[in-house]
């Protein structure tokens, strides 16, 4: 399983605080669907964020085809508030 961490810059960061989208991409290089999972679109809905972190912990040894991209916290500013 290949695991790639990434950060996508979004807008202007607050001084010293990143507002980029941080996630991980999982895949084996085999053909298959490409799936994107996101959490915390609304800043006060953090249950999905925790669930996605748990999913990522279990994917280390998974043998999947295609590609799975997970961004557990989409709205960092909302979650901070």
N, C-alpha and C positions, 0 to 999 in steps of 0.2 A: 504494500500500500504506500503510495506516494502522498505525503502531506505537505502542503505549502501554506505558510502563513502570509498574509498580505494586509496592507492598509491603503485605502483609497482616500485621498485628500478631498474634503468636501467643504466648500465655502471658506470662510476665514476662521481660523482658530482663535479662541480667546487666549490672551497672553499666558503661556505656560501650560495650557490645557488643550489636549488634542481633541478634535471633533471629527476626525476621520473615521471611516468605516473599517473596522478591524475584523478579520475573519480568517477562516481556513478553508482550503480546497483539498478534497480527498479524491483519489482516483488510482486506478491500476494501469491505465493506458488502454484497457480493453474497450471496445465499442459499447455504447449504451446511452441511455438518456442523460441529459444534463439537468440537474435539479438545484434550485436555490432555496434555502430556508433562512428566514429572517425572524428576529424577535425584537420586542420592545419598540415597535413603530410608535406607539403612544408611550410616553415616558413613564407612566405609572403602571404599566403592565409588564412587570419583570418576571412573572412566572415562566413565560416562554424562554426568556434568556437563560434561566437556570436549567430548564429542560434541554435546551440546545447544547449547553456546556456538558451535560451528562451524555448526550448523544455523541458528542465529539470524543469524550473519554473512551467510549466503547467502540469507536470506529478504527482504532489503531490496528487491530488485527482483522478487520473485516475484509472480505474479498468481493468487492463490488465491481460491476462493469459501469462504464460511463463516468460521470463526474458529479460530485456532490459539493456544493459551496455553501458554507454556513457563516452568516453574519449575526451573532447573537444579540447585539445591541445596535440597532439602527439609529435610534434617537438619543444620543448621549446627553445632549443639553437638557432634554425633557426628563431623563432619568436623574440627572443631577438636581433638578429643581424639586 
